Amino acid sequence: MAKSRAGKSRGAALRRLMSRGCVVMPGAFNGLTARLIERIGFDAVYVSGAGLSNATAGVPDIGLLSRQEFAMLAGYIAAAISIPAVCDADTGFGDAGKTVEAYERVGLAGLHLEDQQFPKRCGHLPGKEIVKASEMARKIRSAVAARRDKSFLVIARTDARSVEGFDAAVERALMYLEAGADAIFPEALESAEEFAQFARQVRAPLMANMTEFGRSPLLSVSELSAMGYRLVIFPQTALRVATPVEEQCLRDLKRLGSQKKWLRKMQTRQALYELLGYDPKQ
């Protein structure tokens, strides 16, 4: 059973948070970012497959990392914090049950599986293909049956909106709930009204993806909460902010041969140690 530092099930902790309201989950692509998210006061962390692929392997989000790599990298994140973390599991890596087992072992609170065909694509890009709804339902049943901790969340993501239309996404969501999914993640809805309508038609815990530069409008947490969404993820926000700043600093270093002009903008050694919980005097 994946437990927090306090000894409680992380899945149970996340379920309690969801029962109280909308849980905001910024994306962490490494343990340091996860520590920062927790220190600022967020209650949970999201681990994006795109974030892991882009930031650690330097590759696009097209299913190039394995189950073992995802579990190892997400495990570092889960171990660095005491709050729950949910990790992307793409299409299940060929065996959804084994993926649940691997994710539970490293301390995650839950995962989401998607109904795309392998190799998958970013959910906000054209050219996606999806499997039959019955195949996805079997995958969900396998995932649910494999978990040791019944509080571990199995979230079903459907990419049907961009492929078969809104009504098909709703139909699939209802089928996935019947198969045992704990929550539904409708990817790439295209308007505020679609988010609201989906919540009216699918009466279950819902996850909203507020990724930038995609098909979905950037709605506020309060707007989504009022609609009934219980999980809101910001998968790449921190990474998209950090990368341009790194680029600017490196360009100056290349041009000037010194980093001195950036010192006032840098995290100090002491601040880093505080974030890591490290006392060099001990």
VENFENJO-V801729 format. One record per pair of residues at least 24 apart in sequence whose C-alpha atoms are under 7 Angstrom apart, sorted by the first residue. I is the first residue (numbers start at 1). J is the second residue. D is the distance in whole Angstrom. If there is no record, write none. Layout:
# VENFENJO-V801729
I_J_D + I_J_D
This chain:
# VENFENJO-V801729
1_104_7 + 1_148_7 + 1_149_5 + 2_104_6 + 2_105_7 + 2_107_4 + 2_108_6 + 2_109_7 + 3_107_6 + 4_82_5 + 4_83_7 + 5_82_5 + 10_84_5 + 10_108_7 + 10_109_5 + 11_109_4 + 11_110_6 + 11_151_5 + 11_152_4 + 11_153_6 + 12_151_5 + 13_84_7 + 14_84_6 + 18_230_6 + 21_230_6 + 22_225_6 + 22_229_6 + 22_230_4 + 22_231_6 + 23_230_6 + 23_231_5 + 23_232_6 + 24_231_6 + 24_232_5 + 24_233_6 + 25_232_6 + 25_233_5 + 25_234_6 + 26_233_6 + 26_234_5 + 26_235_6 + 27_233_7 + 27_234_5 + 27_235_4 + 27_236_6 + 27_237_7 + 27_238_7 + 29_55_7 + 30_77_6 + 31_76_6 + 31_77_4 + 31_80_6 + 34_77_6 + 34_81_7 + 35_80_6 + 35_81_6 + 35_275_7 + 36_275_7 + 38_81_7 + 38_83_7 + 43_83_6 + 44_83_5 + 44_84_5 + 44_85_6 + 45_84_6 + 45_85_5 + 45_86_7 + 46_85_6 + 46_86_5 + 46_87_6 + 46_233_6 + 46_235_7 + 47_74_7 + 47_85_7 + 47_86_6 + 47_87_5 + 47_88_6 + 48_87_6 + 48_88_5 + 48_235_5 + 49_88_5 + 51_236_6 + 61_121_7 + 61_122_6 + 62_119_6 + 62_120_5 + 62_121_5 + 62_122_7 + 63_119_6 + 63_120_6 + 66_93_7 + 67_93_6 + 67_99_7 + 71_102_6 + 71_103_6 + 71_106_7 + 75_106_5 + 75_107_6 + 78_107_6 + 78_108_6 + 79_107_7 + 84_108_7 + 84_109_5 + 85_109_5 + 86_110_5 + 86_111_5 + 87_111_5 + 87_112_7 + 88_112_5 + 89_113_5 + 90_114_6 + 91_115_7 + 91_116_7 + 91_118_7 + 96_139_6 + 96_142_6 + 96_143_5 + 97_142_5 + 97_143_4 + 97_146_5 + 100_143_6 + 100_146_6 + 100_147_6 + 101_146_7 + 101_147_6 + 109_152_5 + 109_153_6 + 110_152_5 + 110_153_4 + 110_154_6 + 111_153_6 + 111_154_6 + 111_155_6 + 112_154_6 + 112_155_4 + 112_156_6 + 112_157_6 + 113_155_6 + 113_156_5 + 113_157_6 + 114_156_6 + 114_157_4 + 114_158_6 + 115_157_7 + 115_158_6 + 115_159_6 + 116_159_7 + 123_159_7 + 123_187_6 + 123_188_7 + 124_188_6 + 124_214_5 + 124_215_6 + 128_163_7 + 129_163_7 + 133_172_6 + 137_175_7 + 137_176_6 + 137_179_6 + 140_179_6 + 140_180_7 + 140_181_6 + 141_179_6 + 141_180_6 + 144_180_7 + 153_182_6 + 154_181_6 + 154_182_6 + 154_183_7 + 155_181_6 + 155_182_6 + 155_183_5 + 155_184_6 + 155_185_7 + 156_181_6 + 156_183_6 + 156_184_5 + 156_185_6 + 157_184_6 + 157_185_4 + 157_186_6 + 157_187_7 + 158_185_6 + 158_186_5 + 158_187_6 + 159_186_7 + 159_187_5 + 161_188_7 + 161_189_6 + 162_188_7 + 170_198_7 + 170_202_7 + 174_202_7 + 188_215_6 + 188_216_5 + 189_215_7 + 189_216_5 + 190_215_6 + 190_216_5 + 190_217_7 + 191_216_6 + 191_217_6 + 192_217_7 + 196_227_6 + 199_227_6 + 199_228_6 + 205_229_6 + 205_230_6 + 206_230_6 + 206_231_6 + 207_231_4 + 207_232_6 + 208_232_5 + 208_233_6 + 209_233_5 + 209_234_6 + 210_234_5 + 211_235_6 + 211_236_7
